[in-house]
């Protein structure tokens, strides 16, 4: 594997999370005797099942999954999830869709949810356990082809704006269009809203005149500002004037004599986004973010925070640096993962009168006289849907990270892209909007650049299932017990380095201080229970580094020496080995933790080319009338590598713009 020599910076921070208890009944109500486990009913003498209600259990990703299944003699009537503590947001779709599919299809042969296969299989096994107590032939049910749902009468509706996709960008567009006076219909192909947004860590990058003065400015960050003063504007193309303005800001900041408070500005954010995204593909072609998009993002980011807050969203007071963000400007929503954004936007959209249609997959854009005037769609049961839009269609379908064929087809950045690589994405991130847009002549921009998240969970690709602190506090070590990379670098740098390690695997090392002194009987940053993570060996915990090394399976002497050496770098605020530029406290407070990680597909930078008004451009660079796009489906902003924390800023900033533009504002 080729080694990539990029430079970069970043941080992350810890937030307490909530565990889900799902109580959703799917299907019709059941009658008969209630034979709950462990009381075994008499064997069925007629039909497929002994009628009644049965409880089944199986192990999920982080917990025991318990279900209640009601059957009559020949029918699975309902499936209710009684208990589960798998990762909130990441596994929500598992517990919403699989019970429904089992009842509708009368079969255990259902697809697992991509990115949550362990939870999916655990739930299926729990349902199978309950059905076995009802006398079912479980193996036959696992191999039985599901019954096809019956389509209903075709649906046709007219509105002002149609939004395709119910993640953060789509909901923001729906809210924005509605508050600008448009009648809105939003369609979402899955049974739940949220997309990748609800699965994300929820990190939002922005300068912040309110919170910044409360954040300490470190010597390492001051040194970096002095380095920026040495940059040559002639090497920054369209960003030359932005850099010139930034240099003036930095000089004023340094001349004030008080460099204890965090410095940040839209211009610094823009320069970081430019540097972080400027990359070269395998053919030697260089790419960087379109200036008008980057400038729009960074100039409007704080306004987006205020807009979200006006709709009820809440942000924590602190500012940190999520992995790959390059500067402390990362905000975190007060609610777990991306749930706060989705809950807030859903309420505002419905309060403003937007109609939301679930289980409705867009199939084709409707074109009349060169203008996009609506979409055709199909519901999960096959019911055809036609939606006419008098003002415009907003495409917010996300990227194609869960479509391995598209990932391999377009990848022109990673020399050896494994078609079986896991993803952090929802299974619905299959590139639908990009395909539909290309069919009507949209220009595709930056499709060859696929971002790998270095810190995916081995076996699943998920972001969850581990613990770690902020980037400046992290130490990455490989299976030989040695540190091998600047942990503050961009995500592609970290992923490239991880792919060169034994088994493409490494460990994130933390201690109690870096984790914020958590309650070890409580929940981690991703909503997982610490004790379950330890029990299932998702993480290792020890009171000594020697014991931690033993659990990790790495040479203790080597590992301990690396930790001691790193702590001297913290003391000196200097990393002569890998050039880490920002440091937290030493890692020396027991207990110590190690989380095994491996890269997985995280973000697809390319998509429908847009301008600063979120209009989709054709191959001649002209706006396609009536077509807008926002979020990961759009290309042009993140170039070759997205900064950590920029995606949430992107989807809500450009989602808001797309909604207003579609409404004619």
C-alpha positions in Angstrom: 0.0 0.0 0.0 1.3 3.4 -0.9 2.0 5.8 1.9 0.5 9.3 1.7 2.5 12.3 2.9 -0.1 14.9 3.9 0.0 17.3 6.7 -2.9 18.1 9.0 -4.5 18.8 12.4 -7.6 18.0 14.5 -9.4 17.2 17.9 -12.5 15.4 19.2 -14.5 15.4 22.4 -16.6 13.3 24.6 -20.3 13.5 25.2 -22.6 11.3 27.3 -25.1 9.4 25.3 -28.5 7.7 25.8 -29.4 4.1 25.3 -32.5 3.1 23.4 -35.4 1.0 24.6 -37.5 0.2 21.6 -41.2 -0.7 22.1 -42.6 -0.9 18.6 -45.4 -3.3 17.6 -45.4 -4.3 14.0 -48.4 -6.0 12.3 -51.8 -6.9 13.6 -52.7 -7.9 17.1 -52.6 -11.6 18.1 -54.9 -13.7 20.2 -54.5 -17.1 21.9 -52.8 -18.1 25.0 -49.8 -16.1 26.2 -47.0 -18.7 26.5 -44.0 -16.7 27.6 -40.5 -18.2 27.8 -39.1 -20.2 29.4 -42.4 -22.1 29.6 -42.4 -24.4 26.5 -45.8 -24.8 24.9 -47.0 -28.2 23.6 -45.9 -29.0 20.1 -48.1 -27.8 17.3 -50.4 -30.5 16.0 -51.9 -28.4 13.1 -50.6 -25.5 11.1 -47.2 -23.9 11.3 -47.3 -22.7 14.9 -48.9 -23.3 18.3 -51.0 -20.1 18.7 -49.9 -17.8 21.4 -47.3 -15.1 22.4 -43.7 -16.1 22.9 -40.5 -14.4 24.1 -37.2 -14.9 22.4 -33.7 -13.7 23.1 -30.3 -13.5 21.3 -27.1 -11.5 21.6 -26.8 -8.2 19.5 -23.9 -5.9 19.1 -23.7 -4.6 22.7 -26.6 -6.2 24.5 -29.1 -9.1 24.7 -32.1 -8.4 22.4 -35.4 -9.6 23.7 -38.6 -9.8 21.5 -42.2 -10.8 21.9 -43.8 -12.6 18.9 -47.5 -13.4 18.6 -48.6 -16.1 16.2 -51.8 -17.9 15.2 -51.8 -21.4 13.7 -50.4 -20.2 10.3 -49.4 -16.6 10.7 -46.8 -14.4 12.4 -49.1 -11.7 13.6 -46.8 -9.3 15.4 -43.2 -8.8 16.5 -42.5 -6.4 19.4 -39.0 -5.5 20.5 -39.0 -5.6 24.3 -35.4 -4.8 25.2 -32.2 -3.9 23.4 -29.2 -1.6 24.1 -27.5 -1.6 20.8 -26.2 1.8 19.5 -28.7 4.6 19.2 -29.0 6.0 15.7 -26.8 3.4 14.1 -29.1 0.5 14.8 -32.5 2.3 14.8 -33.4 1.1 11.4 -32.7 -2.5 12.4 -35.4 -2.4 15.1 -37.8 -0.4 12.9 -37.6 -2.4 9.7 -36.8 -6.0 10.4 -39.9 -6.8 12.6 -42.0 -5.2 9.9 -40.4 -7.3 7.1 -40.8 -10.5 9.1 -44.5 -9.9 9.6 -45.1 -8.6 6.0 -43.1 -11.4 4.4 -44.0 -14.2 6.9 -40.4 -15.2 6.7 -37.0 -14.9 8.5 -35.3 -14.5 5.2 -34.8 -10.7 5.5 -31.9 -8.5 4.5 -29.7 -7.2 7.3 -29.2 -3.4 7.6 -25.9 -2.4 6.2 -23.5 -1.1 8.8 -25.5 -2.8 11.5 -25.3 -6.5 10.6 -24.5 -7.8 14.1 -27.6 -6.0 15.5 -29.7 -7.3 12.5 -28.6 -10.9 12.9 -29.1 -10.7 16.6 -32.7 -9.5 16.2 -33.5 -12.1 13.6 -32.0 -14.8 15.9 -34.2 -13.5 18.8 -37.3 -13.7 16.6 -36.3 -17.2 15.5 -35.8 -18.2 19.2 -39.4 -17.1 19.9 -40.8 -18.9 16.9 -39.0 -22.1 17.8 -40.9 -22.0 21.1 -44.1 -21.8 19.0 -43.1 -25.1 17.3 -42.0 -23.5 14.1 -39.5 -25.0 11.6 -37.1 -22.2 12.0 -34.7 -23.4 9.2 -37.6 -23.5 6.8 -38.6 -19.9 7.7 -35.0 -18.7 7.2 -35.0 -20.1 3.7 -38.6 -19.2 2.8 -39.0 -16.5 0.1 -40.9 -13.5 1.7 -44.5 -12.9 0.5 -44.8 -9.9 -1.8 -46.7 -6.9 -0.5 -49.8 -5.9 -2.6 -49.5 -2.5 -4.3 -52.3 0.0 -3.8 -53.9 2.5 -6.2 -51.5 4.9 -7.7 -50.9 8.2 -5.8 -50.7 11.6 -7.6 -50.1 14.9 -5.8 -49.3 18.5 -6.6 -47.2 20.8 -4.5 -44.7 23.7 -4.8 -41.5 21.9 -3.7 -40.6 18.2 -3.5 -37.7 17.3 -1.3 -36.2 13.8 -2.0 -34.5 12.4 1.2 -35.3 12.7 4.9 -31.8 13.1 6.4 -30.4 16.4 7.7 -30.1 18.1 4.4 -33.6 17.1 3.2 -35.3 18.1 6.4 -33.4 21.5 6.5 -34.6 22.1 2.9 -38.2 21.2 3.8 -38.2 23.6 6.8 -36.5 26.4 4.8 -38.8 26.1 1.8 -41.9 26.0 4.1 -40.8 29.0 6.1 -40.3 30.8 2.8 -44.0 30.2 1.9 -43.8 27.1 -0.2 -46.1 24.0 0.1 -43.7 21.1 0.6 -43.8 17.3 0.3 -40.8 15.3 1.5 -40.3 11.7 0.5 -38.0 9.2 2.2 -37.4 5.7 1.0 -36.8 4.1 4.4 -39.3 3.8 7.2 -37.5 6.3 9.4 -36.1 9.8 9.1 -32.5 10.7 9.8 -30.3 9.1 7.1 -26.6 9.3 7.9 -27.2 12.4 10.0 -28.8 10.5 12.8 -25.9 8.0 12.8 -23.2 10.7 12.8 -21.5 12.1 15.9 -23.3 15.4 15.2 -20.2 17.5 15.1 -20.7 21.0 13.5 -17.8 23.2 12.5 -18.0 26.9 12.8 -16.3 30.0 14.1 -18.2 31.3 17.1 -18.1 34.8 18.5 -20.1 33.7 21.6 -18.3 30.6 22.7 -14.8 31.2 21.3 -13.7 33.7 24.1 -14.3 30.9 26.6 -11.9 28.5 24.9 -8.1 28.5 25.7 -5.7 29.2 22.9 -2.6 26.9 23.2 1.0 27.7 22.3 0.8 25.1 19.6 -2.1 26.9 18.0 -0.4 30.3 18.2 2.6 28.7 16.5 0.3 27.5 13.7 -1.0 31.0 13.2 2.5 32.3 12.8 3.1 29.6 10.2 0.1 30.8 8.2 1.7 34.3 8.1 4.4 32.7 6.0 2.0 31.3 3.4 2.4 32.7 -0.2 -0.9 34.0 -1.5 0.2 33.3 -5.1 -0.1 29.6 -4.3 -3.7 29.8 -3.2 -5.5 30.5 -6.4 -9.1 31.7 -5.9 -8.4 31.8 -2.1 -5.6 34.4 -2.4 -7.8 37.3 -1.1 -9.2 35.1 1.7 -5.7 34.3 2.8 -4.7 38.0 2.6 -7.7 38.9 4.8 -6.8 36.1 7.2 -3.2 37.3 7.6 -4.5 40.7 8.6 -6.8 39.1 11.2 -4.0 37.1 12.6 -1.7 40.1 12.9 -4.3 42.1 14.7 -4.9 39.1 17.1 -1.2 38.7 17.8 -0.6 42.4 18.3 -3.4 42.7 20.9 -1.1 41.0 23.4 -3.8 38.6 24.7 -3.4 35.2 22.9 -5.1 33.2 25.6 -8.5 33.2 24.0 -9.2 31.0 20.9 -8.8 32.7 17.6 -11.0 31.7 14.7 -12.8 33.3 11.7 -14.7 32.3 8.5 -11.5 33.0 6.6 -9.4 30.5 8.7 -12.1 27.9 8.3 -12.1 28.5 4.5 -8.3 28.1 4.3 -8.4 24.9 6.3 -11.2 23.5 4.1 -9.2 24.4 1.0 -6.0 22.8 2.4 -7.8 19.8 3.7 -9.6 19.2 0.4 -6.8 19.8 -2.0 -5.8 16.4 -3.3 -4.4 14.6 -6.4 -6.1 11.6 -7.9 -4.4 8.5 -9.3 -4.2 10.1 -12.7 -2.3 13.1 -11.4 -5.2 15.5 -11.6 -5.4 18.0 -8.7 -8.8 18.9 -7.2 -9.7 21.6 -4.6 -13.0 22.9 -3.3 -15.0 25.4 -5.4 -14.3 28.8 -3.8 -17.9 30.0 -4.0 -19.1 26.9 -2.2 -16.4 27.0 0.5 -16.9 30.7 1.0 -20.7 30.3 1.3 -20.2 27.5 3.8 -17.8 29.3 6.1 -19.4 32.7 6.0 -22.8 31.3 6.8 -21.9 28.6 9.3 -22.6 30.5 12.5 -25.8 31.8 11.0 -26.8 28.2 10.5 -26.2 27.5 14.2 -28.4 30.5 15.0 -31.0 29.2 12.6 -31.0 25.7 14.1 -31.3 27.2 17.6 -34.2 29.3 16.5 -36.0 26.0 15.6 -35.2 24.5 19.0 -31.8 22.8 18.6 -29.4 23.1 21.5 -25.6 23.1 21.4 -23.2 22.4 24.2 -21.1 25.3 25.5 -17.7 23.9 24.6 -15.8 23.8 21.4 -13.5 20.9 20.4 -11.8 19.4 17.4 -13.3 16.3 15.9 -11.0 13.9 14.1 -9.7 15.5 11.0 -11.1 19.0 11.6 -7.7 20.8 11.7 -8.8 23.4 14.3 -10.9 23.7 17.5 -14.2 24.9 16.0 -16.3 21.8 16.4 -19.7 22.2 18.2 -21.8 19.3 19.5 -25.5 19.1 19.7 -26.9 18.7 23.2 -28.7 15.5 22.2 -27.1 12.2 21.3 -25.5 11.6 17.9 -27.5 13.4 15.3 -30.9 12.9 17.0 -31.2 16.5 18.2 -31.0 17.8 14.6 -33.4 15.3 13.2 -36.0 15.7 16.0 -35.8 19.5 15.8 -36.1 19.6 12.0 -38.9 17.0 11.8 -41.0 19.0 14.3 -40.4 22.3 12.5 -41.2 20.8 9.1 -44.5 19.3 10.3 -45.4 22.4 12.3 -44.9 24.4 9.1 -47.2 22.1 7.2 -44.7 20.0 5.2 -46.1 16.6 4.3 -43.7 13.6 4.9 -44.1 10.4 3.0 -42.1 7.4 4.3 -41.2 4.2 2.5 -41.4 6.1 -0.8 -38.4 5.8 -3.1 -37.9 8.4 -5.9 -37.2 6.7 -9.2 -37.1 9.4 -11.9 -37.1 13.2 -12.3 -40.0 14.5 -14.4 -38.8 16.9 -17.1 -41.1 19.2 -19.1 -39.7 21.7 -21.6 -36.2 21.4 -20.1 -37.5 22.1 -16.5 -37.7 19.7 -13.6 -41.3 19.7 -12.6 -41.5 16.7 -10.2 -40.5 13.1 -9.5 -41.9 9.7 -9.9 -41.5 7.3 -6.9 -42.5 3.9 -5.7 -43.6 2.9 -2.2 -42.3 -0.2 -0.4 -45.4 -2.2 -1.4 -45.0 -1.3 -5.1 -47.6 1.5 -5.1 -46.6 4.1 -7.8 -46.4 7.7 -6.8 -46.3 10.8 -9.0 -45.4 14.2 -7.4 -45.6 17.4 -9.4 -43.6 20.4 -8.1 -44.5 23.8 -9.5 -41.4 25.5 -8.1 -38.7 22.9 -7.8 -37.2 19.6 -6.6 -34.5 19.4 -4.0 -32.3 16.3 -4.2 -31.0 15.4 -0.7 -30.5 11.6 -1.1 -27.0 11.4 0.4 -23.9 9.8 -1.1 -23.1 6.3 -2.4 -21.0 4.9 0.5 -23.2 1.9 0.9 -23.2 1.1 -2.9 -19.9 -0.9 -3.2 -20.3 -1.2 -7.0 -20.4 2.6 -7.3 -17.5 3.0 -4.8 -15.3 0.7 -6.8 -16.4 2.1 -10.1 -15.7 5.7 -9.3 -12.8 5.4 -6.9 -9.7 7.2 -8.3 -7.9 7.9 -5.1 -7.2 4.7 -3.2 -4.8 2.4 -5.1 -6.3 -0.8 -3.7 -10.1 -0.3 -2.9 -11.4 -3.6 -1.5 -15.0 -4.1 -2.8 -15.9 -5.8 0.5 -14.8 -2.9 2.7 -17.4 -2.0 5.4 -19.1 1.3 5.7 -20.3 3.7 8.4 -23.2 4.6 6.2 -26.9 3.7 6.4 -27.8 1.0 3.8 -29.8 3.7 2.0 -26.8 5.6 0.9 -26.8 4.1 -2.6 -26.3 7.1 -4.9 -30.0 7.3 -6.1 -30.0 11.1 -6.5 -26.7 11.1 -8.4 -28.1 8.6 -10.8 -31.3 10.4 -11.3 -29.5 13.7 -11.7 -27.1 12.4 -14.3 -30.1 11.1 -16.3 -31.3 14.6 -16.8 -27.9 16.0 -17.8 -26.4 17.1 -14.4 -22.7 17.5 -14.2 -20.9 15.1 -11.8 -18.1 16.7 -9.8 -15.3 15.0 -7.9 -16.7 11.4 -8.1 -13.3 9.7 -7.8 -12.7 10.7 -4.2 -14.0 8.4 -1.5 -13.3 9.3 2.2 -12.4 6.4 4.5 -13.0 6.9 8.2 -9.9 5.5 9.9 -11.8 4.7 13.1 -14.4 2.1 11.9 -15.3 -0.9 14.0 -13.6 -4.1 12.8 -16.2 -6.4 11.3 -19.0 -3.9 11.1 -17.4 -0.6 9.9 -19.6 1.3 12.4 -18.4 4.4 14.2 -19.8 3.1 17.5 -18.6 0.3 19.7 -15.5 2.1 21.1 -14.3 4.9 23.4 -11.8 7.7 22.8 -11.1 11.3 23.7 -10.4 14.4 21.8 -7.9 14.2 18.9 -5.2 16.1 20.7 -5.3 13.5 23.5 -5.3 10.4 21.3 -2.5 7.9 20.7 -2.8 5.4 17.8 -0.7 2.2 18.1 -0.5 -0.8 15.8 -0.4 -4.5 16.6 3.4 -4.2 17.2 2.6 -1.8 20.0 4.2 1.2 18.2 2.8 4.6 17.4 2.8 5.2 13.6 1.1 8.5 12.7 0.2 12.1 13.6 -3.2 11.5 15.2 -4.1 15.1 14.5 -3.9 14.7 10.7 -6.7 14.7 8.1 -8.8 11.6 7.8 -7.3 10.3 4.5 -3.8 10.6 6.0 -4.9 8.6 9.0 -6.8 6.0 6.9 -3.8 5.6 4.5 -1.5 5.0 7.5 -3.9 2.5 9.1 -4.2 0.5 5.9 -0.4 -0.1 6.0 -0.5 -1.6 9.5 -0.8 -5.4 10.2 -4.4 -6.5 9.5 -5.2 -2.9 8.7 -5.9 -2.5 12.4 -4.8 -0.2 15.2 -5.8 0.7 18.7 -6.9 4.1 20.0 -5.5 4.5 23.5 -7.3 6.6 26.1 -7.2 7.1 29.9 -9.7 8.4 32.4 -8.6 12.0 31.9 -8.9 12.0 28.1 -12.4 10.4 28.4 -13.6 13.1 30.8 -13.6 10.8 33.9 -16.7 8.9 32.8 -19.0 6.7 35.0 -17.9 3.3 33.9 -21.3 1.9 34.8 -22.9 4.4 32.4 -22.8 5.1 28.7 -20.0 6.0 26.4 -19.9 8.8 23.8 -21.7 6.7 21.3 -24.4 5.6 23.7 -22.9 2.1 24.4 -22.7 0.8 27.9 -19.0 0.6 29.1 -19.5 -2.7 30.8 -21.0 -4.2 27.7 -18.2 -2.9 25.6 -15.7 -4.5 28.0 -17.6 -7.8 28.2 -17.8 -8.1 24.4 -14.2 -7.1 24.0 -15.1 -4.1 21.9 -12.7 -2.3 24.2 -10.0 -3.3 26.6 -9.6 -1.8 30.0 -6.8 -2.2 32.5 -5.3 -0.6 35.6 -1.8 -0.8 34.2 -0.3 -0.4 30.7 1.3 -3.8 31.0 -2.0 -5.5 31.5 -3.6 -3.4 28.7 -0.8 -4.5 26.4 -1.5 -8.2 27.3 -5.2 -7.8 26.5 -4.3 -6.1 23.2 -1.8 -8.8 22.3 1.0 -6.4 21.7 4.6 -6.5 23.2 4.4 -4.8 26.6 7.9 -3.4 26.7 7.5 -1.7 23.3 4.0 -0.4 24.1 5.0 1.0 27.5 8.1 2.7 26.0 5.9 4.3 23.3 3.5 5.7 25.9 6.3 7.1 28.0 7.9 8.7 24.9 4.7 10.2 23.8 4.1 11.8 27.2 7.5 13.5 26.9 6.2 15.0 23.6 3.2 16.4 25.5 5.6 18.0 28.1 7.6 19.6 25.3 4.6 20.3 23.1 6.7 18.9 20.3 6.4 15.7 18.3 9.7 15.1 16.4 8.5 11.8 15.0 5.2 12.5 13.3 4.7 16.3 13.7 1.6 16.3 15.8 0.8 20.0 16.3 -1.7 20.1 19.2 -1.6 18.1 22.5 -3.9 17.4 25.4 -2.9 16.1 28.8 -0.5 13.2 29.3 -2.2 9.8 29.2 -1.2 8.5 32.6 -4.4 8.2 34.7 -5.7 4.6 35.2 -7.7 2.8 34.1 -6.4 2.8 30.6 -8.5 1.9 27.5 -7.7 0.5 24.0 -10.3 0.4 21.2 -9.4 -1.6 18.1 -10.2 0.2 14.8 -9.9 -0.2 11.1 -10.8 2.0 8.1 -14.3 1.9 6.5 -16.0 3.9 3.8 -17.4 7.1 5.3 -18.1 9.9 2.9 -18.3 10.2 -0.9 -17.1 13.7 -1.9 -18.4 13.7 -5.4 -21.9 14.3 -6.6 -24.2 16.6 -8.5 -22.3 19.8 -9.2 -24.0 22.8 -7.6 -23.5 26.6 -7.3 -23.7 28.8 -4.2 -27.5 28.9 -4.6 -27.6 25.1 -4.5 -28.8 24.9 -8.1 -27.7 21.8 -9.9 -25.5 22.6 -12.9 -25.5 20.8 -16.3 -22.5 19.7 -18.2 -22.2 23.1 -19.7 -22.1 24.7 -16.3 -25.6 26.2 -16.5 -28.3 25.7 -13.8 -30.9 23.1 -14.5 -34.2 24.9 -14.0 -36.1 23.5 -11.1 -33.4 21.2 -9.7 -31.5 21.8 -6.5 -29.3 19.7 -4.3 -27.8 19.7 -0.8 -25.7 17.5 1.4 -23.6 14.5 0.3 -25.5 14.1 -3.0 -23.8 17.4 -4.1 -20.3 17.8 -5.3 -17.9 20.7 -5.4 -17.4 21.7 -1.7 -15.2 19.1 -0.1 -13.0 18.3 -3.0 -10.7 15.4 -2.4 -11.0 15.1 1.4 -13.8 16.4 3.7 -12.7 17.9 7.0 -14.2 16.2 10.0 -17.2 18.2 11.3 -17.8 20.0 7.9 -20.5 17.6 6.8 -23.1 18.6 9.4 -22.3 22.3 8.7 -22.7 21.5 4.9 -26.0 19.7 5.1 -27.8 22.3 7.2 -26.2 25.4 5.5 -26.8 24.2 2.0 -30.1 22.4 2.9 -31.4 25.8 4.1 -30.1 27.5 1.0 -31.6 24.8 -1.3 -35.0 25.1 0.3 -35.1 28.9 0.0 -33.9 28.7 -3.6 -36.5 26.1 -4.5 -39.2 28.3 -2.9 -38.1 31.2 -5.2 -36.2 33.3 -2.6 
